[in-house]
Amino acid sequence: MSRLDRYKLESTFGEDSVVHTTYRTDLTTRERNTAVQTTWTDGRTLGSGGFGIVIVQQTNSGELRAVKKILKGYGKVDYSRELLVLTKVAHREDLFVKFLGWYENRDCIFIAMEYIEYGDLGHYLKTSGIRSTRNVQQITRQLLEGLATLHGLDITHRDMKPQNVLIASPEPIWVKIADFGGSKRAKGTVLHTRIGTQGYTAPEILGLLTYGADTSGYSNGVDMWSLGCVVHELLTAQIPFLEAERTGTIMSGLDTDFADEMPLQDLSALKAFCDGTSDFPTEVLRLSGASDGAVEFVKSLLVASPGSRAAAVMALQSQWLRQDEDRVSLAPILSVEGSGASISISQVAVNGELNRELRSEEEDQVIQMIRLTGDPSAANIPTSHPPSRTSVVRSREDSVQYVFFPRVDHMSPKATR
């Protein structure tokens, strides 16, 4: 029996359900191979794509699972590749979505997985409000452990992004890597297929490398680049190399549920970085409150040359991941308007009250948000230190407004507390 056959579920299909038959030993009667039938009824749709859909199924007892339905013969989808990867990582339920088996009918392949109620990382962070750098570190460690496991098995994920990371637990934070539809096992060979999601795709896949060794293929280093993009986004809510005209209205994979609305990168800026004619842009990271250690960590992953990027095992030894930071991430979830300001700001205050002191020794600016009443004097900003520019920041619901001003000395207690 092959590895895949061991995970195949005996199935009988109904109109909107499926019945699985398993065989167990009845400890009471001591009868072996007693047939046990379980009915799973189709529920709501969790997501959809070109391959098919993902739905929720439920038993009569209320047990839930997620099922990925793949259309047979659609394009060049090789469902056996995804199934094989799931069987190889099934023993690491702490790192990867739990694989519950697979079944098929004439038209489709069905992959059964654990149902995770908190959804994916993109949706969770988009709606969770403020998050600490410590949470970003924990998420990063867990994703690195997953990638180290995959790479140790000669498997490249090839589509690392927030939407392919599921939240198993929000507190303490626990994430799992999911969706191996684009993954591939390649031992001793290079990969060639152009695959991935815009904003997270490594430059070698995009064909932006024109120097050094053979650029006709790529390795699992593409996952490390994608992870660097994810970590950058967790710290700033922006992908790196974001198109300049979009920086004022926060474009991020954390802000959309649709692939055709994913953020666009400035490929000319990315190409210049890959050619060595420009440095890696760290301004957004620093304005978002990222520490020097966090900035260096991101830079170690977002290296143009694939061979110079930190491997997953080595990245786990990063000094930044060895220390716990308790900073509030200033990753923005709001848009900025007014006075031509392009800086991104986070909603760190609700109803005019700041959550905590945001001053950082590493930053040249302190970002303060206070409720905007229409009268700047209401902010208690000392008249001897007026803001040099003012930007109005509105929440998506326009229910809360804040004012941004550059760092000034001797801020009044009411404005800085």
N, C-alpha and C positions, 0 to 999 in steps of 0.2 A: 504494500500500500504506500502510495506516495505521500509526501508531506501535505500536499493540498487535500488529498482524499481524506486524511485524518480529521480535517476540520470541516468537511462537507456535511451539511445537515440534511437528513432525510425529510422531504417536504411534500405536502399535498396542498394545492392552492385552492382557495375559495375566491369569491367575488372581490372582497376587500380584506382578505385575511390569508394566513398561511398556517398550516398545522405541521409542527415538527414532531417526529417520533424518535425517541431515544430508548435505549435498552439498559436496564439496571437490574441489579440483584435485590430481590425483596428480602430484607433481613428478618422479617417476621415469618414468612412462609419458606424462606431459604430457596425460593425459586430463582433460577438464573435467567437472564435475558428477558425480564418482564418488560413489555412495551409500555412506555409512558408517553402520552400525547399532550402537547402544549399548543394552544391556539394563540396566535399573535394577530391582533386586528390593527389595520392601518389607521393612523391618526394624521395630524397636521404635517405640513411640509416645513422642514427646517431650512432648506436651501435648494438651489437649483443651478444648473450649469449646462454646458454643451453635452456633457456625458449623460445627463439624466437628472435625478433628484435625490435628496436625502429626506427621509420621513421619520416620524416617530411611530413606533408600534407598541401596543400594550396588551398584556395578558388579562384574563378575567380577575386575577388577584391584584392587579394594579402595577405589576412590574413593567418597567419601561426599557426600551432600547432604541438606538438609532440604526436605520438601515439605509445604506447607499445603493441606489438602483442604477445600474449601468446598462445602457442599451448595447446589445451585441452588434458587432459590425459597424459601430459608429466611428467614422474616421479611422484613425490608427490607434485607437485605445487598446492597450494590451492589459486587460484586467488581470491576467495571470501574474504579471509582474507585481502589481499592487498586493495581490493575495500572498504571493511568496514572501514579500517583505513583512507583511503583517504576521505571518507564521514565524518568521525569524526573530521578531522582537516581542512575541507574545508573552515571553517570560518577564518582561520589564513593564509591568502595568503601572509602575510608578512614573515612568518616563513617556510612555506612549499610550494612546487611546486603546482601551481593552478590546481585543478582537474576540468575538463570540462565535465565529463560524461564517460559512457562506452557503448559498444555495442558488439554484437557477431554474429557469423555465426555458421555453423555446426562444423567447425574445430578449430576456434580460439576465444579468448576473446580479445577485443581491449579497451585499456585505453587511453583516450584523456586527454592531459595535455597542459599547456602553453608551447610554444616554447621559450627557453632561448638561445639567440644567442651567449653568451659568454662561453657557455659550462660549464664543471665541474671544481671544484677547482684544481684538479690535473693538468689538461691541462692548465688552466689559469696561475697558478703559475710557471709551467715549462717554459712558454714562456714570462712571464711578466718582467723578470729581477729583479732588486732590489726591495725589499718590506720592509716597516718599521715595527717595533714592534707594532706601533699603529694600523696598519692594522690587525696584528695577534690578537691583543686584541679585535678589533671590530668583527672579524670573530668568535672568541671564545665566545664573549657575545651572538651573534646571535644564534650560535649553542646550547649554554646552554639554551637560552630561548626556542628553539625548543624542546630540550630534556626535559626540565621542563614541557612543555605542554604535550608531549607524556606520560611521566611518571605519570603526574597528571590524565591521562586517563587510567592508568594501561597498557600502550602500551610500549613495548620494541622494539627498531628498529632492533638491533642485527647485523647490518652490516654498522656501521658508518666508513667511509673512505673518502678520498678526492674525489673519483670518484662518490660518492653519495651526494655530496654537489654542488649545481649549483650556478653560479655567475649571480645574477639578475642585478647587476650594479657594474662596476669596480671602479667608482669614483662618490660619496663615495661608499666604498665597501659595498655590500649587498649580502648575501648568503641565500640560501634556502635548506632545507633538502629534499632529493628526494629518490626514489626507496624504497618502503615499501614491496617489495616482500618477505623479510625475517622477517618482523615484526610480532609480535603476542601480543594479548591482554590477559593478565593473571592476574586476580584479586584474591588475597589471595592464589595463588598457585605458585610453582616454575616451571621454564622452564627446559627442558631436552635435546632438540634437539641440536646436535653439528652443529653449523652454524656460518658463518662469513668468513672473508678474512684473509689469513696469513699475519702476521705483525701487525694486529689490533685486533686480537682475545684475549679475556681475558683468564688468566691462568686457571680459573675454567672450562671454556669450553674445554680447551686443556687437562684437567685432571691433571694439575700440582700441585693442592693443595691436601695435604695429612694430614692436621691437622685441628683442630677446629671442627666446626659444620658439619652437613651433607653436603657432597660434591657431592651428586648425582644430584643436580640441581643447578640452578643459577637464579639470579634476574636481574632487570634493571641496576644493577651495572656494567654489561658487557658493556653497552653503555658509561659509564663514563671512563672505561679503554680505550675503543676505541678512545674516544675523547682525552684522554691524549696522545695517540699515534699520533693522528692528530696534536695536538698542538706542540708536540715535533718535528714533521716533518716540520711544518710551520716555526719553529724557527731554524732548523738545516738542513732541507732537508734529514734527515735520520730518519727512524723508530728507536725506542729504541731497545736495545739488538740486533743490527744488527750483522750478522756473521762477525767475525774479518777480514777474508780475503777479504771481500767486502767493507770495509770502505774506501779503497783507490780509489775506482772507483764508488763512490756515487750510492748506490742502494736505490731507493725510489719509493713509489707509485706515486710520482710526476713525475717520469721519464719514465713511461711506460703506454701504453694504453691497455695492454693485461694481463689478469688475470694470465696466466701461466708464465709471466715474473715478477710477483710481487716479492719484496724483501723477503729474507729469514731471519728469526730470529735465533739467537744462542739459541736454546731451553735449552741447558745445563746451559748457563748463566742465562736465565730466571728462570729455575728451582732452581738454587742456590739462586737467589734473593727471590723467593717464600718461600724457606726453611729457609730463614734468615741467610744463611751462607755468603752472600755478600750484600753490600750496593747497592742502586740504582746508576747506572753509570751517573754521571752528567758532565763528562769531555767534551763530545761533545756539550752539551748545553752551557757550559761556553766558550769554544773555539769559538763558534758561536756568542758570544756577548750577550747572554741572561743575564738579570739582576738577582739579587738574588730573587726578587719577582717572576719572570717568572719561575725560577728553582723550587722554592717552590710550585708554582701553579701546575706545571706538576707533581711533586712528590705527591701532594695531590690526584691526580687522578690515578696515577700509583702505587697504593698500592695493595699488594698481597691479603690481606684479603678483600673480597667484602664489608663486613659490615663497614670497616674502610675508604673506599673511600668517598670522598666528594660527596654528592648528588647534582643534578643539581641546585636546589634552593639555597643550601648553597654555591656552587661554584660561583654563581653569585655575592655573597657578598665578594668575594676575594679582598684583598687589592690591588693585582696586577691589577685587572680589574677596580678598582675604580680610578686608576691614569692613565694618558695618557703618554705613553713613546714615544719619538720621535727618537729612535735609528734606525740606519740602521741595518736590520737583515743581519747577515753574513751567512745565510743559503746557503750552497754551491750548485752550479749548474755545477761545473767543476770537472774534475778528477785531481788527484795529482800524479806526477811521480818524481822519483829521490831520491837518498840518503836514501831510506827506510822510508821516512816520511809518517806517516799515518794520519796526520792532514788534516781536510777538510777545504777548502777555498772557499770563494764566489767571483764571478766576480763583484767587486765593482769599477772597473775602465774600461774605454773604451778608446782605442787609447792612453793609457799611462797616462791618466789624472784621478786622484782620484776624486770621487764625493764629498767626505766630509771627515773631520777629523774623524778617527775611534778610537782614543785613549779613553779608558774607565778606570775609577779608579778601577773598580771591577776586571779587568783582569790583569793577570801576564804577558801577552804578548800583543803586538800590531801587528796586521796582516796588512801588507802593500803589495799592488800589484802595480807594475810599469811595464812599457813595457820592455821586455827583448830584447836587441839589440845584445846580444852575448858578450858584453863588460860590466862587472859588474860596471866599473867606470861610465858608462852612467847613472847609477841610482843615482849618486851623494851621495853614501853612504860614510861617512867619513872613510878614511883609518884606523883611529885609532879605529874604531868600525866595523870591517868587520863581516858579517854574519857568524855564526858558522856552518850553514848548508844552502844549497840552494835547493829549489824544483822548478822544472819547472811546470807551470800550463798552460794547453792548453784548449781553448774553444773547443766545439764539432766540430766546423768547422775548428779548427786549424788556424784561421785567426788572433787571438790575443793571445799573450803569456805574462806571467807575472812571476815575481820572488818573492818568499816568503822568508822572513828572520825574525828571532826572534826579540823581542823588544831590541832596543839600545837607549841609552840616546843621547840627543843633535842631533837629526836627522836634516839634513839640510832642510830649508823651501821647497825646490823643491821636496824632497822625502816625505814630510809629509802633504803637502797641497792638 
